[in-house]
Amino acid sequence: MYVGKLKTRQGGVGLIEILVAVFILAVGFLAAARMQVHAMQNSQGAYFESQAYFMAGDIIARMRANVDGVRDGAYDNLSTSGATSDPQCDSRFCTPAEIAQQDLFDWSRNLVSGTNDSSFTPSLPSSSTLTANGTVRRLANGQHSVVLQWADENNEDTAGVGSLRLDLITEQ
C-alpha cells in the first residue's frame, strides 16, 4: 500500500477565468447599449420625417383647396417665418391671395412661434445653426415644390440637416 503524497487538483474556477468572463460580459453589455442608443436615434429621426410629411401634406391640401390662389401665384415663393401676420380669414371673407397668407400663417405656426410663448413646441427641431423652415416654390410646367428642413443632429450622413421635398402638379 502506497501512503505517499496525493496530488490535489484544483476544485474551482481560477481568477483569470472569472476576469475573462466578466470582460466578455462587459463588452456584450456595451454593444447592446450602443445598439439601443442607435435604435432610439433612428426612431427619433423617423418621427421627425413623419412630422415633415404631415406638414407638407397640410400645405398641399390647403393649396388644392385654394385653386384660384395657386393659379394667381399666391403660393409662389412662400417661406415660413415667425413674422407672418394673421389675416384673420376665419372671421371674415378673404380673397384667394389672403387665404394663401392665412395658410402660410397657419403653416408657420407649426415651426416657429410668432410670440415669445415659452410653452410653444415646434413640430420639427431647430439648432443654433439651422431654424426649421418650410418653403413653397413654383417650378416649370405648373408644378410646385414643397421643401421642409430641420435640424437632425443624429444623422451624420446629412451633416445634421433633415430635409423633405414633395412636388405637386397644379396645372396640366
Backbone as CSV, one residue per row, in Angstrom:
resi,resn,N_x,N_y,N_z,CA_x,CA_y,CA_z,C_x,C_y,C_z
1,MET,0.820,-1.155,0.000,0.000,0.000,0.000,0.880,1.239,0.000
2,TYR,0.525,2.150,-0.888,1.295,3.359,-1.021,0.668,4.437,-0.172
3,VAL,1.437,5.057,0.704,0.930,6.069,1.614,1.562,7.420,1.296
4,GLY,2.055,7.640,0.146,2.718,8.877,-0.211,1.737,10.054,-0.358
5,LYS,2.299,11.115,-0.818,1.504,12.324,-1.011,0.595,12.180,-2.216
6,LEU,-0.625,12.555,-2.043,-1.578,12.553,-3.155,-1.554,13.914,-3.829
7,LYS,-1.619,13.893,-5.149,-1.680,15.156,-5.868,-3.107,15.686,-5.793
8,THR,-3.207,16.947,-5.440,-4.542,17.546,-5.360,-4.830,18.285,-6.665
9,ARG,-6.066,18.313,-7.042,-6.491,19.008,-8.238,-7.246,20.254,-7.819
10,GLN,-7.227,21.214,-8.724,-7.961,22.444,-8.455,-9.449,22.116,-8.493
11,GLY,-10.171,22.584,-7.488,-11.578,22.244,-7.388,-12.514,23.336,-7.872
12,GLY,-12.044,24.560,-8.109,-12.938,25.652,-8.502,-12.449,26.368,-9.753
13,VAL,-12.980,27.551,-9.960,-12.621,28.362,-11.111,-11.536,29.339,-10.685
14,GLY,-10.564,29.510,-11.546,-9.472,30.413,-11.221,-9.831,31.875,-11.465
15,LEU,-9.046,32.739,-10.904,-9.279,34.177,-11.017,-9.186,34.655,-12.461
16,ILE,-8.291,34.110,-13.236,-8.132,34.504,-14.626,-9.406,34.189,-15.418
17,GLU,-9.981,33.004,-15.214,-11.194,32.624,-15.924,-12.349,33.568,-15.574
18,ILE,-12.446,33.960,-14.340,-13.506,34.881,-13.912,-13.314,36.244,-14.569
19,LEU,-12.088,36.750,-14.603,-11.817,38.037,-15.231,-12.147,38.018,-16.727
20,VAL,-11.809,36.941,-17.416,-12.114,36.821,-18.841,-13.626,36.806,-19.053
21,ALA,-14.356,36.076,-18.226,-15.816,36.012,-18.360,-16.456,37.378,-18.103
22,VAL,-15.973,38.105,-17.089,-16.514,39.438,-16.797,-16.210,40.391,-17.948
23,PHE,-15.029,40.312,-18.529,-14.675,41.165,-19.660,-15.585,40.892,-20.862
24,ILE,-15.811,39.625,-21.163,-16.680,39.269,-22.287,-18.102,39.770,-22.039
25,LEU,-18.613,39.625,-20.829,-19.952,40.126,-20.500,-20.022,41.651,-20.615
26,ALA,-18.983,42.335,-20.154,-18.977,43.801,-20.224,-18.993,44.280,-21.670
27,VAL,-18.206,43.651,-22.523,-18.200,44.019,-23.941,-19.579,43.764,-24.550
28,GLY,-20.199,42.666,-24.199,-21.544,42.358,-24.702,-22.573,43.383,-24.248
29,PHE,-22.521,43.778,-22.977,-23.458,44.781,-22.462,-23.237,46.138,-23.126
30,LEU,-21.990,46.520,-23.342,-21.712,47.789,-24.013,-22.222,47.774,-25.453
31,ALA,-22.060,46.667,-26.142,-22.565,46.559,-27.516,-24.087,46.645,-27.533
32,ALA,-24.737,46.008,-26.582,-26.200,46.066,-26.518,-26.675,47.489,-26.208
33,ALA,-25.975,48.186,-25.329,-26.350,49.569,-25.011,-26.164,50.475,-26.220
34,ARG,-25.093,50.271,-26.964,-24.866,51.078,-28.167,-25.955,50.823,-29.209
35,MET,-26.356,49.582,-29.366,-27.439,49.278,-30.302,-28.740,49.950,-29.860
36,GLN,-29.001,49.975,-28.569,-30.212,50.604,-28.054,-30.210,52.110,-28.325
37,VAL,-29.080,52.767,-28.089,-28.969,54.207,-28.352,-29.139,54.488,-29.842
38,HIS,-28.523,53.686,-30.675,-28.638,53.870,-32.123,-30.090,53.677,-32.578
39,ALA,-30.778,52.706,-32.020,-32.187,52.475,-32.367,-33.053,53.657,-31.945
40,MET,-32.774,54.231,-30.794,-33.540,55.388,-30.333,-33.306,56.592,-31.249
41,GLN,-32.064,56.796,-31.699,-31.759,57.895,-32.604,-32.492,57.716,-33.936
42,ASN,-32.499,56.512,-34.461,-33.203,56.253,-35.714,-34.703,56.450,-35.551
43,SER,-35.223,56.072,-34.412,-36.646,56.256,-34.140,-37.000,57.739,-34.097
44,GLN,-36.153,58.546,-33.484,-36.386,59.985,-33.415,-36.334,60.599,-34.806
45,GLY,-35.382,60.175,-35.624,-35.291,60.670,-36.993,-36.518,60.300,-37.818
46,ALA,-37.026,59.090,-37.636,-38.237,58.673,-38.343,-39.438,59.494,-37.887
47,TYR,-39.489,59.828,-36.608,-40.577,60.666,-36.105,-40.549,62.048,-36.759
48,PHE,-39.367,62.654,-36.836,-39.260,63.974,-37.461,-39.641,63.918,-38.939
49,GLU,-39.241,62.861,-39.625,-39.588,62.743,-41.033,-41.099,62.585,-41.205
50,SER,-41.741,61.831,-40.318,-43.197,61.699,-40.420,-43.886,63.026,-40.128
51,GLN,-43.342,63.837,-39.207,-43.898,65.163,-38.957,-43.747,66.048,-40.198
52,ALA,-42.605,65.933,-40.869,-42.378,66.714,-42.082,-43.380,66.311,-43.169
53,TYR,-43.631,65.005,-43.322,-44.628,64.554,-44.293,-46.004,65.109,-43.948
54,PHE,-46.348,65.111,-42.676,-47.633,65.652,-42.247,-47.741,67.132,-42.603
55,MET,-46.679,67.888,-42.325,-46.708,69.329,-42.602,-46.726,69.622,-44.103
56,ALA,-45.981,68.845,-44.894,-46.011,69.031,-46.350,-47.394,68.695,-46.897
57,GLY,-47.977,67.625,-46.384,-49.325,67.259,-46.800,-50.345,68.321,-46.425
58,ASP,-50.128,68.987,-45.296,-51.034,70.044,-44.849,-51.055,71.209,-45.837
59,ILE,-49.878,71.703,-46.217,-49.861,72.859,-47.130,-50.321,72.445,-48.528
60,ILE,-50.036,71.216,-48.944,-50.514,70.741,-50.250,-52.038,70.657,-50.257
61,ALA,-52.633,70.181,-49.179,-54.101,70.127,-49.095,-54.694,71.535,-49.117
62,ARG,-54.030,72.472,-48.455,-54.505,73.863,-48.468,-54.415,74.456,-49.879
63,MET,-53.355,74.104,-50.603,-53.207,74.605,-51.964,-54.280,74.014,-52.879
64,ARG,-54.583,72.754,-52.690,-55.627,72.121,-53.509,-56.995,72.722,-53.221
65,ALA,-57.202,73.202,-52.005,-58.476,73.825,-51.648,-58.580,75.252,-52.171
66,ASN,-57.469,75.879,-52.494,-57.451,77.271,-52.952,-56.879,77.323,-54.376
67,VAL,-57.591,76.727,-55.311,-57.121,76.622,-56.693,-56.901,78.002,-57.303
68,ASP,-57.805,78.947,-57.023,-57.644,80.295,-57.585,-56.366,80.960,-57.073
69,GLY,-56.054,80.776,-55.798,-54.824,81.342,-55.240,-53.583,80.741,-55.864
70,VAL,-53.612,79.440,-56.126,-52.477,78.777,-56.776,-52.327,79.304,-58.200
71,ARG,-53.430,79.389,-58.922,-53.391,79.855,-60.315,-52.897,81.305,-60.406
72,ASP,-53.272,82.128,-59.415,-52.862,83.538,-59.419,-51.448,83.753,-58.878
73,GLY,-50.792,82.700,-58.409,-49.416,82.821,-57.930,-49.284,83.208,-56.465
74,ALA,-50.345,83.083,-55.693,-50.288,83.478,-54.282,-49.410,82.551,-53.445
75,TYR,-49.155,81.327,-53.930,-48.319,80.377,-53.188,-46.882,80.331,-53.706
76,ASP,-46.580,81.131,-54.721,-45.229,81.119,-55.295,-44.239,81.733,-54.310
77,ASN,-43.153,81.017,-54.051,-42.048,81.505,-53.225,-42.476,81.904,-51.812
78,LEU,-43.245,81.058,-51.150,-43.613,81.274,-49.749,-42.578,80.620,-48.849
79,SER,-42.302,81.246,-47.723,-41.403,80.672,-46.718,-41.989,80.905,-45.336
80,THR,-41.863,79.896,-44.484,-42.368,80.040,-43.125,-41.519,81.047,-42.357
81,SER,-42.176,81.732,-41.436,-41.487,82.749,-40.652,-42.310,83.061,-39.415
82,GLY,-41.646,83.479,-38.370,-42.346,83.921,-37.173,-42.943,85.297,-37.343
83,ALA,-42.579,85.991,-38.421,-43.047,87.358,-38.646,-44.291,87.424,-39.522
84,THR,-44.861,86.276,-39.902,-46.068,86.326,-40.724,-47.230,86.868,-39.901
85,SER,-48.098,87.596,-40.560,-49.245,88.172,-39.855,-50.492,87.355,-40.152
86,ASP,-51.410,87.380,-39.215,-52.655,86.638,-39.323,-53.694,87.491,-40.042
87,PRO,-54.111,87.109,-41.262,-55.128,87.892,-41.968,-56.541,87.671,-41.415
88,GLN,-56.692,86.779,-40.463,-57.951,86.501,-39.761,-59.067,86.114,-40.726
89,CYS,-58.745,85.199,-41.624,-59.737,84.716,-42.586,-60.778,83.816,-41.930
90,ASP,-60.566,83.434,-40.685,-61.567,82.616,-40.006,-62.761,83.448,-39.537
91,SER,-62.635,84.759,-39.523,-63.732,85.603,-39.044,-64.270,86.562,-40.116
92,ARG,-63.721,86.502,-41.339,-64.207,87.395,-42.391,-63.961,86.752,-43.751
93,PHE,-64.585,87.316,-44.775,-64.387,86.839,-46.146,-63.012,87.270,-46.626
94,CYS,-62.309,86.367,-47.280,-60.964,86.675,-47.773,-60.854,86.340,-49.258
95,THR,-59.961,87.044,-49.917,-59.643,86.759,-51.311,-58.741,85.529,-51.360
96,PRO,-58.572,84.914,-52.534,-57.656,83.770,-52.637,-56.231,84.103,-52.179
97,ALA,-55.763,85.321,-52.453,-54.415,85.711,-52.012,-54.357,85.803,-50.484
98,GLU,-55.412,86.315,-49.865,-55.443,86.397,-48.398,-55.557,85.005,-47.775
99,ILE,-56.277,84.117,-48.437,-56.367,82.733,-47.950,-54.988,82.086,-47.995
100,ALA,-54.213,82.377,-49.051,-52.840,81.856,-49.134,-51.996,82.396,-47.987
101,GLN,-52.168,83.663,-47.627,-51.431,84.230,-46.488,-51.883,83.593,-45.172
102,GLN,-53.178,83.302,-45.048,-53.676,82.599,-43.863,-53.066,81.203,-43.781
103,ASP,-52.999,80.527,-44.927,-52.387,79.194,-44.963,-50.923,79.252,-44.548
104,LEU,-50.198,80.264,-45.037,-48.795,80.430,-44.644,-48.687,80.710,-43.148
105,PHE,-49.553,81.555,-42.626,-49.543,81.867,-41.191,-49.782,80.599,-40.371
106,ASP,-50.814,79.831,-40.740,-51.123,78.604,-40.007,-50.006,77.581,-40.133
107,TRP,-49.419,77.470,-41.319,-48.335,76.521,-41.561,-47.090,76.920,-40.766
108,SER,-46.814,78.210,-40.705,-45.646,78.704,-39.954,-45.773,78.419,-38.467
109,ARG,-46.975,78.427,-37.948,-47.187,78.222,-36.512,-46.755,76.835,-36.052
110,ASN,-46.581,75.893,-36.988,-46.089,74.563,-36.628,-44.575,74.534,-36.430
111,LEU,-43.894,75.557,-36.968,-42.430,75.561,-36.924,-41.842,76.630,-36.016
112,VAL,-42.422,77.804,-36.045,-41.860,78.917,-35.274,-42.964,79.602,-34.488
113,SER,-42.586,80.159,-33.381,-43.539,80.881,-32.547,-43.550,82.344,-32.961
114,GLY,-44.733,82.893,-33.199,-44.845,84.303,-33.551,-44.655,85.202,-32.347
115,THR,-44.893,84.669,-31.185,-44.695,85.409,-29.939,-43.654,84.672,-29.122
116,ASN,-43.252,85.249,-28.038,-42.288,84.581,-27.157,-43.027,83.663,-26.191
117,ASP,-43.743,82.710,-26.740,-44.517,81.757,-25.965,-43.594,80.643,-25.489
118,SER,-43.398,80.533,-24.193,-42.477,79.528,-23.658,-43.057,78.124,-23.746
119,SER,-44.375,77.992,-23.918,-44.988,76.669,-23.997,-45.032,76.140,-25.432
120,PHE,-44.561,76.935,-26.410,-44.594,76.521,-27.809,-43.574,75.408,-28.052
121,THR,-44.026,74.335,-28.696,-43.143,73.244,-29.082,-43.265,73.053,-30.585
122,PRO,-42.201,73.311,-31.342,-42.287,73.173,-32.801,-42.415,71.704,-33.201
123,SER,-43.013,71.475,-34.367,-43.157,70.114,-34.880,-41.823,69.530,-35.318
124,LEU,-40.923,70.394,-35.774,-39.603,69.960,-36.216,-38.549,70.748,-35.444
125,PRO,-37.431,70.116,-35.087,-36.428,70.788,-34.249,-35.544,71.766,-35.020
126,SER,-35.076,72.777,-34.308,-34.103,73.736,-34.818,-32.814,73.584,-34.013
127,SER,-31.758,74.155,-34.521,-30.487,74.155,-33.789,-29.944,75.576,-33.801
128,SER,-28.742,75.741,-33.280,-28.138,77.071,-33.264,-27.759,77.538,-34.665
129,THR,-27.588,76.606,-35.601,-27.189,76.978,-36.955,-28.314,76.852,-37.985
130,LEU,-29.394,76.155,-37.653,-30.473,75.940,-38.607,-31.820,76.056,-37.908
131,THR,-32.643,76.965,-38.394,-34.012,77.086,-37.914,-34.901,76.261,-38.827
132,ALA,-35.739,75.419,-38.243,-36.650,74.614,-39.043,-37.489,75.544,-39.918
133,ASN,-37.646,75.168,-41.180,-38.383,76.033,-42.096,-39.043,75.233,-43.196
134,GLY,-40.021,75.862,-43.821,-40.710,75.277,-44.953,-40.814,76.298,-46.062
135,THR,-40.703,75.851,-47.292,-40.828,76.745,-48.441,-41.708,76.093,-49.502
136,VAL,-42.375,76.943,-50.252,-43.144,76.514,-51.418,-42.595,77.302,-52.594
137,ARG,-42.140,76.606,-53.629,-41.578,77.257,-54.816,-42.353,76.801,-56.047
138,ARG,-42.583,77.743,-56.952,-43.207,77.392,-58.227,-42.114,76.924,-59.174
139,LEU,-42.326,75.777,-59.786,-41.396,75.217,-60.759,-41.993,75.376,-62.156
140,ALA,-41.287,74.904,-63.124,-41.786,74.955,-64.501,-42.943,73.978,-64.684
141,ASN,-43.699,74.175,-65.729,-44.784,73.273,-66.122,-45.886,73.154,-65.078
142,GLY,-46.161,74.229,-64.368,-47.263,74.218,-63.417,-47.038,73.339,-62.199
143,GLN,-45.818,73.164,-61.800,-45.517,72.366,-60.609,-45.101,73.277,-59.468
144,HIS,-45.357,72.798,-58.267,-44.876,73.468,-57.062,-44.063,72.460,-56.259
145,SER,-43.039,72.931,-55.609,-42.188,72.101,-54.770,-42.319,72.575,-53.327
146,VAL,-42.625,71.648,-52.437,-42.715,71.934,-51.000,-41.480,71.308,-50.351
147,VAL,-40.668,72.140,-49.681,-39.434,71.663,-49.054,-39.458,72.034,-47.575
148,LEU,-39.165,71.060,-46.740,-39.030,71.289,-45.301,-37.620,70.907,-44.887
149,GLN,-37.020,71.722,-44.023,-35.690,71.431,-43.476,-35.750,71.587,-41.964
150,TRP,-34.975,70.753,-41.276,-34.926,70.811,-39.822,-33.572,70.293,-39.351
151,ALA,-33.282,70.561,-38.092,-32.022,70.102,-37.504,-32.155,68.628,-37.139
152,ASP,-31.274,67.820,-37.670,-31.263,66.390,-37.386,-29.866,66.021,-36.908
153,GLU,-29.590,66.350,-35.676,-28.242,66.185,-35.110,-27.779,64.725,-35.107
154,ASN,-28.717,63.784,-35.126,-28.350,62.371,-35.057,-27.947,61.795,-36.407
155,ASN,-28.242,62.496,-37.494,-27.953,61.994,-38.821,-26.624,62.555,-39.305
156,GLU,-25.577,61.767,-39.166,-24.238,62.217,-39.552,-24.055,62.214,-41.071
157,ASP,-24.907,61.460,-41.797,-24.785,61.377,-43.249,-25.157,62.690,-43.931
158,THR,-26.048,63.476,-43.318,-26.522,64.712,-43.947,-26.032,65.944,-43.201
159,ALA,-24.965,65.844,-42.478,-24.357,66.964,-41.751,-25.340,67.635,-40.800
160,GLY,-26.218,66.843,-40.209,-27.132,67.375,-39.200,-28.333,68.112,-39.752
161,VAL,-28.650,67.943,-41.039,-29.809,68.608,-41.637,-30.757,67.553,-42.183
162,GLY,-31.988,67.567,-41.691,-33.028,66.712,-42.248,-33.782,67.500,-43.302
163,SER,-34.177,66.853,-44.370,-34.841,67.557,-45.459,-35.862,66.647,-46.120
164,LEU,-36.970,67.256,-46.538,-38.010,66.529,-47.260,-38.519,67.428,-48.384
165,ARG,-38.664,66.851,-49.560,-39.194,67.605,-50.703,-40.319,66.802,-51.335
166,LEU,-41.456,67.453,-51.516,-42.586,66.871,-52.237,-42.978,67.825,-53.349
167,ASP,-43.249,67.289,-54.511,-43.671,68.110,-55.638,-45.154,67.911,-55.879
168,LEU,-45.807,68.983,-56.290,-47.242,68.996,-56.552,-47.466,69.530,-57.958
169,ILE,-48.172,68.764,-58.780,-48.543,69.237,-60.112,-49.862,69.973,-59.960
170,THR,-49.845,71.273,-60.257,-51.035,72.094,-60.044,-51.751,72.444,-61.337
171,GLU,-51.084,72.319,-62.477,-51.698,72.629,-63.766,-51.279,71.575,-64.768
172,GLN,-52.119,71.357,-65.752,-51.776,70.407,-66.819,-51.586,71.151,-68.110
